[in-house]
Amino acid sequence: MPAPRDPSPDPKNSGRNNVWVQVGRYSQLALVLPSATIVGWLLGTALDHWLHTSWISIVGLLLGSAAGLIEVIRTVQRDTK
Amino acid sequence: MPEQLWFTAILNRLFAGPVTSFLQAIHIAPKHPAAPIPNSVAMELLVFFFLLALFFLLRSRLSVDSPNGLQHTFESIEGFVLDQSREIIGHHSEPYTAFFAILFIFILVANLIGLIPGFESPTGVPVVPLGCAICAFVYYHTQGFKHAGPKYLMHFFGPPMEGMPLIARIFLAALMLPIEVVSHFARLLSLTVRLWANIFAGDLITLVFFSMIPIGIPIIFSGLHIVVAVLQAYVFMLLSIIYVSGAVAEEH
């Protein structure tokens, strides 16, 4: 049987001391920016098809880039606090 | 007829008729009506039934006094996942551990099955990682709603903005809503692409080197493939834990 675990870890720590948790988080960063841009563009294109317009895909592209950038800033901020 | 693995050929021989009828009933025309089940789905089903059989075996042999090797292995995996989720989510992470553990085990077995001759990794085809990513996506939103109720929707309007004028708060919330929606869907895409690309590349590299130098070198790349398979299963589980942690956080 495994040894009993510590019943009261610090939730505020949020895995910041674990190097593998950091590896997981930072490996995400490489994909966040392109994924968000593509998803923004795809959602915009879908809305364009639905509403018979041609400008929402451009707005989606810009919002996607902004979303990716915000996600990167959030991750860095969380780990440097 | 597409190229089929032996297991896919058996499934198609047995179930091609009912599967084609079902697909046509839901207005999907299969490309090959005589073989509608692709290798990826067949391998996914194989992993599913293998794990089901393994868990039935494990359940029938559970013992507190004299645990066997299989029980020790799964207790270690469960302990590892519980430690990880407790470290990220906090002390209330126990209800989520079962989902993270099965996600980790399923992806790990699906990644590793490709190393056995005659099989291929279902995660090397984009639809399977996408299915896993959709499960994680639906799960963390469901847990967010279960935890906070309708207040969970506040997550989509950006961080709390106390002290700001109402007009500015409404403007910022309206700006943050599409950005948050896009960023949540981007998680779906990044989870899918990471797992699929790593496993696909691992399979391809092993195959290329095996075709060039069939002795010795493929073993090194198979070893590398095992490391990548374990790491990617771990990263997928870890990111799911991080997303659940964000959804059940108490800040809103």
Interface residues (C-beta under 8 A of the other chain):
Chain A: M1 P2 R5 P7 S8 P9 P11 N13 S14 G15 N18 W20 V21 V23 G24 R25 S27 Q28 L31 V32 S35 A36 I38 V39 G40 L43 G60 L63 G64 A66 A67 G68 I70 E71
Chain B: V64 P67 E75 S76 G79 L82 D83 Q84 R86 E87 I88 I89 G90 H91 P178 I179 E180 V181 V182 S183 F185 A186 R187 L188 L189 S190 V193 R194 Y234 V235 L238 L239 I242 S245
